[in-house]
């Protein structure tokens, strides 16, 4: 009986000791949690500070971009204004040129039905004089041709020197004789090859040929060896 009582007392002490140990361990963990709750979290604070700095930098970048856009807009508007001014000057120049051209092609004589004043008549005469003066300054292109003629005699007894002198005796405004030479044909017969420059409006080839063939005693025929525009 005594042994049972002692064993019960031992068990009661053991159970009490374990419960007490568990109780104190729980209190210790609670104290640790409370201590941790009171200590500031350094990592979180660092991240918050970093986010605040990034936010500040982002706002600054946005402000800089806004200022740049405004500056570019002002510059574009300035360039458009300059371009518009240049277009106006070009249009003005074109209108002035068109007006000058219109003055060149103005009706210098007007209508028979219109009554003109003395001042209008004076202006018309001045424009007519200016138009004629302007027209007279333009160079007139004279068309010319270089012709080489083959003048053939009747036989080998023809005086070729007399033939050349007869040909050169033909003279007219717009006719200029050039070099001449004798070219062998056959059987001792030679032909006179002579060049000349003529003004197309004044001298025709047909006329020149007919004039040479009028020397019937010396000339048997006339051929065109070459004909070139000058």
Secondary structure, 3 states (H helix, E strand, C coil): CHHHHHHHHHHHHHHHHHHHHHHHHHHHHHHHHHHHHHCCCHHHHHHHHHHHHHHHHHHHHHHHHHHHHHHHHHHHHHHHHHHHHHHHHHHHHHHHHHHHHHHHCCCCCCCCCCCCCHHHHHHHHHHHHHHHHHHHCCCCCCCEEEEEEEEECCCCCCCHHHHHHHHHCCCCCCEEEEEEEEEEEECCEEEEEEEEEEECCCCCHHHHHHHHHCCCCCCCEEEEEEEEEC
